[in-house]
Every structure is written in structure tokens, then in C-alpha cells.
């Protein structure tokens, strides 16, 4: 499978927005694939400088991954890390540090 490029993401964005708005944790639309899609789109948006939009998608990806896999699953850890770096880029250092600290057991 090839990774989508910029123009592809721009075409997919309205559809993924609609999917995200209609994803319900109690239905079959809340899947690992949905979480991964949100995370990948968020990474694209972060690279485009759309941090606020990216952070929303990273939060959705993390929430879904935690619900589906638990807090210590590799996908959840990746989502948490990606959200933390986006928050750091946006200047929200307190939230970023808190998420980074959750990666390591005490």
C-alpha cells in the first residue's frame, strides 16, 4: 500500500472530517483502522502547519487507541507521542510534558 501524498490528503480531508464526526465508540465505526487514519491525517496536517486541526485528530486517535487497545499498547504509545509533539509545537508545553511523562512507568 502506498502512502497518500499531499493532494490525496487534501481530497480525503472532507471525507475523513465526516467520518470523524460520525464515529461512535459504541459502533463498528470505532476501529483501529479509524484511529490509524486519524493519526496519519493529523501527521499530514501538522506538517502543513495546521496544528489546531492536527491536535484534534491526534486527540481522537489517542482516545480511540486507548479505548480499543489499552494504555500500554504500541499504537496507543505512538498516538500519545504524536499528540505530545504536536502540543509541543503549538506551545502547549504543560500538556506535552504530561503526555511525555505518561510514556514511562514510575
N, CA, C and O of each residue as an XYZ file, in Angstrom:
424
protein
N       0.841     -1.177      0.000
C       0.000      0.000      0.000
C       0.885      1.240      0.000
O       1.820      1.339      0.795
N       0.597      2.171     -0.878
C       1.357      3.411     -0.915
C       0.735      4.414      0.039
O      -0.468      4.393      0.299
N       1.577      5.287      0.550
C       1.085      6.323      1.449
C       0.525      7.478      0.635
O       1.095      7.851     -0.390
N      -0.585      8.046      1.084
C      -1.157      9.179      0.355
C      -0.210     10.377      0.359
O       0.492     10.622      1.340
N      -0.198     11.116     -0.745
C       0.597     12.330     -0.820
C      -0.286     13.532     -0.478
O      -1.468     13.375     -0.172
N       0.295     14.725     -0.531
C      -0.432     15.936     -0.157
C      -1.745     16.132     -0.884
O      -2.770     16.330     -0.232
N      -1.760     16.087     -2.233
C      -3.032     16.273     -2.935
C      -4.083     15.223     -2.554
O      -5.273     15.528     -2.477
N      -3.641     14.005     -2.321
C      -4.583     12.957     -1.922
C      -5.189     13.281     -0.567
O      -6.399     13.147     -0.383
N      -4.355     13.709      0.395
C      -4.869     14.073      1.718
C      -5.863     15.218      1.604
O      -6.900     15.208      2.266
N      -5.553     16.204      0.771
C      -6.479     17.332      0.613
C      -7.831     16.868      0.072
O      -8.870     17.389      0.478
N      -7.827     15.909     -0.828
C      -9.092     15.366     -1.348
C      -9.817     14.534     -0.287
O     -11.046     14.532     -0.225
N      -9.056     13.837      0.533
C      -9.662     12.974      1.549
C     -10.157     13.735      2.775
O     -11.036     13.251      3.487
N      -9.608     14.908      3.027
C      -9.894     15.637      4.259
C     -11.390     15.803      4.538
O     -11.809     15.511      5.658
N     -12.222     16.253      3.592
C     -13.656     16.390      3.914
C     -14.315     15.058      4.282
O     -15.206     15.012      5.130
N     -13.876     13.997      3.649
C     -14.461     12.685      3.940
C     -14.031     12.185      5.321
O     -14.826     11.601      6.057
N     -12.776     12.423      5.655
C     -12.289     11.997      6.967
C     -12.921     12.852      8.058
O     -13.235     12.348      9.136
N     -13.113     14.159      7.783
C     -13.840     15.007      8.733
C     -15.224     14.418      9.011
O     -15.642     14.324     10.165
N     -15.929     14.024      7.957
C     -17.271     13.446      8.119
C     -17.209     12.144      8.906
O     -18.043     11.904      9.779
N     -16.226     11.305      8.602
C     -16.063     10.049      9.335
C     -15.820     10.321     10.813
O     -16.430      9.687     11.674
N     -14.931     11.261     11.106
C     -14.602     11.570     12.499
C     -15.829     12.092     13.250
O     -16.033     11.759     14.417
N     -16.637     12.901     12.585
C     -17.838     13.439     13.233
C     -18.870     12.355     13.525
O     -19.673     12.498     14.447
N     -18.854     11.283     12.754
C     -19.866     10.240     12.902
C     -19.326      8.947     13.519
O     -20.020      7.931     13.543
N     -18.105      8.991     14.008
C     -17.538      7.814     14.656
C     -18.067      7.731     16.079
O     -17.925      8.668     16.865
N     -18.665      6.621     16.392
C     -19.273      6.400     17.700
C     -18.547      5.248     18.379
O     -18.440      4.162     17.809
N     -18.042      5.475     19.607
C     -17.306      4.409     20.288
C     -18.117      3.139     20.502
O     -17.545      2.077     20.750
N     -19.442      3.234     20.410
C     -20.288      2.064     20.643
C     -20.680      1.342     19.358
O     -21.518      0.440     19.389
N     -20.090      1.724     18.236
C     -20.447      1.087     16.970
C     -19.203      0.563     16.266
O     -18.076      0.743     16.728
N     -19.440     -0.082     15.150
C     -18.343     -0.666     14.378
C     -17.484      0.383     13.688
O     -16.445      0.045     13.121
N     -17.896      1.667     13.724
C     -17.072      2.688     13.076
C     -15.864      3.070     13.920
O     -14.940      3.712     13.421
N     -15.859      2.684     15.186
C     -14.734      2.983     16.069
C     -13.778      1.799     16.015
O     -13.911      0.850     16.788
N     -12.821      1.858     15.106
C     -11.920      0.733     14.889
C     -10.472      1.183     14.954
O     -10.175      2.378     14.956
N      -9.585      0.215     15.007
C      -8.157      0.520     14.975
C      -7.793      1.215     13.668
O      -6.917      2.080     13.647
N      -8.457      0.845     12.586
C      -8.192      1.485     11.298
C      -8.589      2.955     11.335
O      -7.881      3.803     10.792
N      -9.715      3.261     11.970
C     -10.143      4.656     12.095
C      -9.123      5.448     12.899
O      -8.761      6.559     12.512
N      -8.654      4.894     14.012
C      -7.654      5.581     14.828
C      -6.371      5.823     14.042
O      -5.787      6.904     14.114
N      -5.942      4.825     13.300
C      -4.733      4.969     12.489
C      -4.926      6.034     11.414
O      -4.025      6.836     11.171
N      -6.076      6.049     10.778
C      -6.366      7.049      9.755
C      -6.331      8.455     10.347
O      -5.762      9.366      9.746
N      -6.936      8.637     11.520
C      -6.918      9.940     12.174
C      -5.495     10.361     12.513
O      -5.132     11.525     12.345
N      -4.692      9.420     12.987
C      -3.307      9.723     13.337
C      -2.504     10.131     12.097
O      -1.735     11.091     12.143
N      -2.680      9.411     11.004
C      -1.941      9.727      9.771
C      -2.362     11.078      9.203
O      -1.524     11.859      8.752
N      -3.672     11.347      9.228
C      -4.138     12.642      8.742
C      -3.603     13.757      9.631
O      -3.199     14.808      9.134
N      -3.597     13.538     10.932
C      -3.071     14.540     11.854
C      -1.601     14.823     11.563
O      -1.173     15.976     11.610
N      -0.833     13.796     11.268
C       0.581     13.995     10.930
C       0.718     14.851      9.678
O       1.568     15.739      9.618
N      -0.116     14.585      8.679
C      -0.096     15.395      7.458
C      -0.430     16.846      7.789
O       0.275     17.759      7.358
N      -1.503     17.064      8.554
C      -1.921     18.423      8.898
C      -0.853     19.149      9.706
O      -0.626     20.343      9.509
N      -0.198     18.433     10.612
C       0.878     19.039     11.392
C       1.991     19.504     10.454
O       2.528     20.600     10.621
N       2.330     18.693      9.491
C       3.352     19.065      8.520
C       2.961     20.254      7.666
O       3.825     20.961      7.147
N       1.657     20.479      7.515
C       1.149     21.623      6.757
C       1.021     22.871      7.628
O       0.664     23.942      7.136
N       1.313     22.732      8.932
C       1.220     23.864      9.844
C      -0.160     24.076     10.440
O      -0.384     25.077     11.120
N      -1.085     23.168     10.205
C      -2.446     23.275     10.739
C      -2.501     22.571     12.094
O      -3.161     21.543     12.250
N      -1.795     23.144     13.066
C      -1.626     22.465     14.355
C      -2.931     22.256     15.109
O      -3.148     21.182     15.670
N      -3.800     23.253     15.135
C      -5.050     23.101     15.887
C      -5.883     21.950     15.322
O      -6.428     21.144     16.076
N      -5.975     21.880     14.020
C      -6.725     20.801     13.376
C      -6.035     19.458     13.639
O      -6.692     18.459     13.932
N      -4.711     19.448     13.532
C      -3.946     18.221     13.763
C      -4.126     17.724     15.191
O      -4.311     16.528     15.415
N      -4.075     18.625     16.142
C      -4.200     18.236     17.549
C      -5.549     17.568     17.795
O      -5.621     16.575     18.519
N      -6.606     18.095     17.209
C      -7.922     17.469     17.356
C      -7.936     16.038     16.848
O      -8.507     15.151     17.483
N      -7.308     15.816     15.706
C      -7.242     14.456     15.164
C      -6.330     13.560     15.998
O      -6.645     12.390     16.216
N      -5.204     14.097     16.466
C      -4.334     13.296     17.334
C      -5.077     12.902     18.611
O      -4.935     11.777     19.090
N      -5.871     13.826     19.166
C      -6.649     13.502     20.367
C      -7.656     12.387     20.081
O      -7.833     11.483     20.897
N      -8.307     12.451     18.933
C      -9.249     11.394     18.559
C      -8.563     10.055     18.369
O      -9.079      9.016     18.780
N      -7.391     10.087     17.740
C      -6.635      8.851     17.525
C      -6.213      8.242     18.856
O      -6.318      7.031     19.051
N      -5.736      9.084     19.772
C      -5.311      8.585     21.078
C      -6.494      8.024     21.857
O      -6.393      6.952     22.454
N      -7.594      8.730     21.855
C      -8.781      8.259     22.573
C      -9.241      6.902     22.042
O      -9.524      5.987     22.816
N      -9.310      6.783     20.731
C      -9.726      5.510     20.137
C      -8.758      4.389     20.435
O      -9.172      3.274     20.752
N      -7.477      4.673     20.335
C      -6.471      3.643     20.577
C      -6.492      3.175     22.030
O      -6.377      1.980     22.304
N      -6.638      4.118     22.958
C      -6.714      3.740     24.375
C      -7.940      2.872     24.637
O      -7.858      1.878     25.358
N      -9.062      3.243     24.057
C     -10.307      2.501     24.254
C     -10.207      1.098     23.651
O     -10.680      0.129     24.243
N      -9.591      0.996     22.475
C      -9.525     -0.283     21.769
C      -8.400     -1.192     22.250
O      -8.560     -2.411     22.303
N      -7.257     -0.592     22.602
C      -6.063     -1.388     22.887
C      -5.556     -1.295     24.324
O      -4.797     -2.157     24.767
N      -5.964     -0.263     25.052
C      -5.428     -0.054     26.386
C      -4.278      0.941     26.363
O      -3.792      1.307     25.293
N      -3.841      1.380     27.543
C      -2.870      2.471     27.631
C      -1.438      2.119     27.241
O      -0.654      3.014     26.922
N      -1.081      0.844     27.259
C       0.316      0.476     27.026
C       0.568     -0.196     25.680
O       1.682     -0.648     25.415
N      -0.433     -0.265     24.844
C      -0.279     -0.866     23.515
C       0.617      0.035     22.654
O       0.553      1.258     22.784
N       1.441     -0.535     21.788
C       2.325      0.278     20.941
C       1.585      1.347     20.125
O       2.103      2.450     19.953
N       0.395      1.043     19.626
C      -0.359      2.050     18.866
C      -0.773      3.216     19.758
O      -0.749      4.371     19.332
N      -1.151      2.907     20.992
C      -1.533      3.955     21.937
C      -0.321      4.804     22.300
O      -0.415      6.030     22.366
N       0.808      4.158     22.533
C       2.024      4.901     22.862
C       2.438      5.812     21.710
O       2.876      6.940     21.935
N       2.302      5.329     20.486
C       2.630      6.147     19.316
C       1.683      7.337     19.217
O       2.119      8.461     18.969
N       0.395      7.094     19.409
C      -0.581      8.186     19.354
C      -0.309      9.222     20.434
O      -0.390     10.424     20.183
N       0.012      8.760     21.628
C       0.309      9.681     22.726
C       1.544     10.517     22.400
O       1.563     11.725     22.635
N       2.563      9.875     21.863
C       3.791     10.568     21.499
C       3.527     11.612     20.409
O       4.014     12.739     20.492
N       2.755     11.232     19.390
C       2.460     12.162     18.301
C       1.680     13.373     18.799
O       1.964     14.503     18.401
N       0.702     13.141     19.667
C      -0.056     14.250     20.237
C       0.857     15.146     21.064
O       0.766     16.371     20.979
N       1.729     14.551     21.855
C       2.638     15.340     22.687
C       3.525     16.248     21.838
O       3.719     17.415     22.180
N       4.057     15.735     20.751
C       4.911     16.566     19.897
C       4.117     17.668     19.203
O       4.635     18.768     19.008
N       2.881     17.393     18.831
C       2.050     18.439     18.225
C       1.752     19.538     19.244
O       1.808     20.725     18.920
N       1.437     19.139     20.471
C       1.188     20.124     21.525
C       2.442     20.945     21.804
O       2.366     22.155     22.016
N       3.582     20.286     21.802
C       4.855     20.988     21.996
C       5.058     22.019     20.885
O       5.447     23.155     21.154
N       4.798     21.626     19.653
C       4.937     22.545     18.518
C       3.982     23.724     18.624
O       4.295     24.826     18.176
N       2.816     23.488     19.219
C       1.815     24.544     19.377
C       2.081     25.408     20.606
O       1.373     26.388     20.837
N       3.091     25.056     21.393
C       3.439     25.841     22.572
C       2.715     25.436     23.837
O       2.842     26.118     24.855
N       1.964     24.357     23.809
C       1.252     23.874     24.996
C       2.160     22.891     25.732
O       1.939     21.680     25.726
N       3.186     23.455     26.363
C       4.233     22.619     26.954
C       3.753     21.814     28.152
O       4.215     20.692     28.360
N       2.837     22.363     28.945
C       2.363     21.617     30.116
C       1.681     20.317     29.709
O       1.962     19.261     30.277
N       0.789     20.390     28.732
C       0.123     19.163     28.270
C       1.111     18.230     27.587
O       1.038     17.012     27.753
N       2.038     18.801     26.816
C       3.026     17.972     26.121
C       3.886     17.209     27.122
O       4.111     16.010     26.961
N       4.360     17.891     28.140
C       5.199     17.244     29.153
C       4.417     16.154     29.870
O       4.938     15.065     30.110
N       3.161     16.448     30.213
C       2.330     15.450     30.890
C       2.188     14.185     30.045
O       2.286     13.076     30.570
N       1.961     14.344     28.752
C       1.840     13.177     27.874
C       3.163     12.437     27.742
O       3.191     11.206     27.744
N       4.258     13.180     27.628
C       5.568     12.526     27.542
C       5.854     11.733     28.818
O       6.405     10.634     28.756
N       5.486     12.282     29.963
C       5.728     11.588     31.229
C       4.902     10.308     31.342
O       5.316      9.369     32.022
N       3.751     10.256     30.694
C       2.911      9.058     30.738
C       3.516      7.895     29.963
O       3.071      6.756     30.103
N       4.517      8.171     29.155
C       5.140      7.105     28.362
C       6.007      6.190     29.211
O       6.245      5.042     28.838
N       6.480      6.683     30.343
C       7.397      5.882     31.154
C       6.743      5.512     32.475
O       6.146      6.361     33.137
N       6.854      4.256     32.858
C       6.307      3.859     34.161
C       7.110      4.479     35.295
O       8.310      4.722     35.165
N       6.436      4.728     36.396
C       7.127      5.327     37.545
C       7.626      4.270     38.490
O       8.231      4.592     39.513
